[in-house]
């Protein structure tokens, strides 16, 4: 098991992945609102660009024997990765950003912690409960004021949006639970490359019902490249490195940096106002991550 400095570096890597994903949230909003791209189209090209970059760096012939051993798990995890992103976007399409984000981000730490407790990977104590409460409460305060449900949302749209959001949370929790094992067996870089490739293929199937098109103008192309290189390749590489060295609970809580990043960048770049509740939420979320750093200790 990792030493304390390595474990804390892994926590920083997971937080970094959440930060990069948070920057991607603003880019996705731009591509949907200003350029009219669908969630399926954005997700597909994001994973394609990320897969090309990661395979160029980590794709070696010697890797494939190890991949064959883990092929079933890779296919499952990569598909989960593609589907949890898509389900989250589909939820946002139907009922706005707030409710889907709350469900998709707050439910996974709870699900993962329950599984980890059942497996004996986590010990239930007051410190763990405080960390989870601060992380979930902080996320709620950050997201609630950051976008609301659409006025056009009827009961059917609300039901569908919540269903997509719960599906996203469950898929992300499942992905988190197996990603560490893949990173340990293949290495963070090769695991990230294989997972992104599988996710790209899975998202490519969406072209059967919605056409997939590469943007024709330079600005959208630049955004697509940013999503692929930074929020897919680099972020997943950091996530995979952290996943191999952190407990599933620590991993999911650390990536809650994502909504904090999105809200702060919206305030800085788009002029959106941050309310008192959001500042309190940010403090709670950062405090929970500090608590995780204190909790991480070397294992015998």
N, C-alpha and C positions, 0 to 999 in steps of 0.2 A: 504494500500500500504506500501511497505517496507521503513524503515528509510534510511537516507543517508549511514550509515555504512553497513547496511545489503545489500543495493543495490550495493555498491562497492564490497562487498564480493561476491555477485552474479556475478558481472562482472569478478572478479578474477576466479570464478568457471568456467565460460564460456571460459575464456582464457585458463584455465587449461585443459579443454576438447579439445580445439584446439591443445594445446601442445601435449597431449597424442595421438591424431589422427595423428599429424605430425610425431611422432616416429614410428607409425604404417606404414606410407608410405614407410619408408626404409625397414621394415620387409616384406611388400608386394613385393617390388622390389626383395628382396633376394629370396623369395619363388617362384616367377615367373621366374626370370633369372637363378637361380642356381639349382632349384629343379623341374621346369617345371609344377607347379600347375596352374590351370586355375583360373580366377577371380571368377567364380561361386563357385568353391571348397573352395577357401580361405574365401569368404564371408559367405558361409554356416557354416563352422566350427567355424569361428569367432563368429557368432551369437549364435550357439549352446552352446559353452563354456561360453559365456557371460550370456546366459539365465540360465544355470545351476547354476552359481555362484549367480546371482541376486535372483533367486527363492529360493535358499537355505537360503539366508539372509532375504528376504522380503516376501516370499510366505507364507501367513497365510490364514487360512480358512475364517477368518472374512473379508478378502479383497474381496472375490468373489462377494458379493452383490453389492458393488460399481463398480466392473469391469463389471457386467452385464448391469448396467445403461449406461456405457461408451463403450460398446462392439463395436458398429459400428465405433465409432471414433478411438478406439484402433486398430481395424483391418485395417482401412484406413491408419492411421499414421504409424503403424508398416510395412505395405507393402510399403509405400512411403520410409521409412528408408532403407529397403532392396534394393529397386529398384534404389534409387539415388546413392548408393554406387556401385551397379553393373553397371549402365549406365556409371558412371565415369571411372571405370576400362575398360569397353568395348571401350570407346572412346580412352583411352590411348593405348590399344592394337592396334588400327588402325592408329593413327596419332601421336603417341608419347605423352610425358607428358605435354608439354608447353601449347598448345592450349586448350585441354580439362580442364586442371587445371585452366587456366584463366577464361574460360566460367563458369565452375562449381562453382568457388569460388567468382567471381566478379559479376555475374548476380544476385544471390540470394539477396544480400543486397539492390540492386536497386528494385527488384520485391517486396520484403517485405516492403520496405519504401513506395512504391506507394500504396500498400494495406493499410498500417498503416495510411497514410495520408487520404485515402478515408474513413477509419473507424473513423478518428478523434483520433487515438492513438498517432500520432506524429504531431508536429507543424513544418511546413516548415519555417525555418529561416536560417540565414547565418551560424550559428554554425553547424547546421545539414549538410548543403551543404559542408562545409569545411571538416568535419569529414568523410563524404562519399568520397569526392574527394581524401583525403589523404589515406584512406583505400584502395580504388580501385587502385589509382596510385601506391601506395607502393606494392600492390600485383602484379601488372603488372611488375614492375621493378624486383621484386624478382624471379618471375617464368619464365620470358622470356628467361633468360640465363640458366635456369635449365632444360636442356633437350629440344630437338627440335623434329619436326615431322620426322617420318621415311622417308628415301629416297625412300622406296618402295611404299609409299602412292600415289596411283593414284587419279583421280578425284572422283571415286566412293568411295574409302576408306576415302577420305577427307570429302565427304558429309556425309557418315555414322558416322564418328568420331565426326563431329560437331553436327549432330543430336542427338547422344547419350549424348554429353556434355550438350546441351541445355535441353534435357530431365532431366538429372541429376540436373541441376540448378533449374528447375521448381519444381521437386519433393522435393528437399531440402528446397526450399522456402515454399512449402505447408506444409512440416513436421514442420518447424519452427513456422509457424503461429498457429498450433494446439497443439504443444507440451506443451506450457505453461499452456493451459487450462487443459490438462491431469495431469500435475504435481500438479496443484492447487487442483484438485478434488480427486486425488488418493494419493498424496504424491510423492516426487521425486523418492524414491527407488522403491515402487510398480509400478509406471508408467514406470520406466526404465526396470524393470523385465518383465512386460507385453509386452512392445514394442519390447524388444529383442526376446522374445519368438515368437511373431507374425513374426518378421523379419526372424527368423530361419526357421519357417514353410514355409514362402514365398520363401526363397532361396532354401529350400529343393525341391521345385517343379522343379528347374533347373536340378535335377537328372533325369528327364524324357527325357532330350535330351543330357546331358553330365553326365557321371558317377561321383559320389562323393566318394572320397576315403580318409581315414585318413592316414597320412604319416606313412611310415614303419620305418624310421630312427629317432633316438633320436633328433638330431638338429632340423629337421622340426617340430617335435612334440612340442619342447620347444617354437619355434616361434609361432605355432598355439595357444598354451596355453597363450603366452604373448598377442597375438592379442585379444583373447577372454576375458581374465581377465582384462587387462589394457586398451586396446583401445576400447573394447565394454562395459564391465560391469562398470569399474571405470569411464571411460570418459563419458559414457551416463548418469551415476548417477550425475556427476558434471554438465553436460549439462542440465539435467532435473531440478536440483535444481536451476540453474541460470535462466532457462526458466520460472519458476514460479514467478520470481521476476524482470525480465527485459522486456523491450519492445522488440518486434521482431527485430527491426533494430539494437539495441544494441547487441542482441544475435548473429545475423549473422556477424556483424562487429568484435565482440570479437573472434569468432572462425576462423577469418582470420589469427590468430597466427599459424595455421596449416602449411601453406607453408613456413613461416619463420622458423619454427622449423625444417622442413624437409631439407631445404637448409643449415642451420647452422650445423645440425648433419652430413649432407653429407660432408661438409667441414672438420669437426672435425674428423669423423670416417673413411671417404673414401678418404680424401685428395683432395677433389674437391676445386678449387679456387673460392673465392667470389670476383666478380668484384665491381667496384665503384658503378655501378648502383644498384646492390643488397644491398650494404650498405645504399645507399640513400633510397631505397625502405623499408628496415628494419626500418630506422629512421622515415619515413612517417607513416608506419603501427603502430609503437609504439606510435607515436604522436597522431594518430587518436584514439587509445585506451585510452591514457591519456585524450584526449578531451571528450571522452564518460564519463570518470570518473568525469570530471568537469560538464558535462551536467546533470548527474543523480542527481535528487533532490527529496525529499519526496513530494508526492502528498497529497493534502488535502483529 
